[in-house]
Amino acid sequence: MTVFFRFIRLWHGFLALPFVAVLAPIPFLYGVPFHILGLPVLLLWLFFCLPLTALCLAVSAMLRARETEQ
């Protein structure tokens, strides 16, 4: 087990964050009966996850580049 955890870096977490942010709330937001601005809450959640994904990819690329420089 320790061999596996040795290869996990901080930038791996930033790559996993959008995955979890999109998939984890789906069961909870799917059946929400109200809408915001005429749109289902789940659709708005997925829309707001798009900038989060871009930000996490940028941060993970920056961390990966800094790691390979050393």
Secondary structure, 3 states (H helix, E strand, C coil): CHHHHHCCCHHHHHHHHHHHHHHCCHHHHCCCCCEECCEEHHHHHHHHHHHHHHHHHHHHHHHHHHHHHC
